[in-house]
Amino acid sequence: MRTKPRLYAAQRGSSVIEFPIITLVMVILVLFVIKINQGINHKNQLNALAYSLTSIVACAECDNGINNPASSSATSNVISDDVADSLLQVAQWHFHDLIVESSADIGLQVEQLIFDPLTKKSKHYPLNRGVECDAATSLSSLTELSPRGITPGINAGQRAELFQVTLCIKGVESFGYGITPLFIRSFSDRYYQSSALLIGRKI
């Protein structure tokens, strides 16, 4: 008769211990899922912004003040330092909340590949701003992506310019309060990087 009360007491005692542990595990899982969703959202925003910035620098025919009037010089249309500075400001504004909350740094690399119509050789013009940021694949190794003109007497054999913008966000604190493990921070630096490439609109 005394066994049942003791059994009930033991069960109540184990429940008191198990409930906080289960609750803690559930809270950790929920927070982990939230962080994963936030990371995916930020990555999508990074991809979209990289494409948008590349569209701006590749728009040679737009009246946006980025490219100089065309001339015979192969360096006449090189993207300026002021443009790179402006693109970095746009990126900093776009990810202002993330940078402030996680004490992260943002950087970008703007690349332009110009083909000399006389020598048929390409020249690579990279510009870096902000934190160190390099594309996984340099634009100089992607020359074959540039189409050749086929109109005799106009652009036959000439190749279109290539543009690539790479955005990087480094130092994102996944857990906050400076307790993010080093291997997770290293993964975050690689994860929060995006490149977009576009072909120039003129040949």
BELKAPE-V994779 format. One line per field, one symbol per residue. ss: DSSP state (H for helix, E for strand, C for the rest). phi: phi as a letter, one per 30 degrees, with the letter a starting at -180 (. if undefined). psi: psi as a letter, one per 40 degrees, with the letter a starting at -180 (. if undefined). A space follows every 50 residues. Layout:
# BELKAPE-V994779
ss=???
phi=???
psi=???
This chain:
# BELKAPE-V994779
ss=CHHHHHHHHHHHHHHHHHHHHHHHHHHHHHHHHHHHHHHHHHHHHHHHHH HHHHHHHHCCCCCCCCCCCCCCCCCCCCCCHHHHHHHHHHHHHHCHHHHH HHCCEEEEEEEEEEECCCCCCEEEEEEEEECCCCCCCCHHHCHHHCCECC CCCCCCCCECCEEEEEEEEECCCCCCCCCCCHHHHHHHHHHCEEEEEEEC CCC
phi=.dddedddddddddddddedddddddddddddddddddddddddddddde ddddddddddcddcidcdedadddcdcdddddddddddddddddcedddd dchcbbbbbcbbcccddddiccbcbcbcbideabddbdddccdddddcdb ddibbeidcddbbbcccbccidddcihicdedddddddddddbbbbbbce dbb
psi=dedddddddddddddddddddddddddddddddddddddddddddddddd dddddddegdeigeediiiiaeheedfhhiddddddddddddddfddddd defiiiiihhihhhhhddeeiihhgihhiaihhhidhideefdeehiiie hheceheiiiiiihhhhhhifhhdeiffehiddddddddddghhihhihi ei.
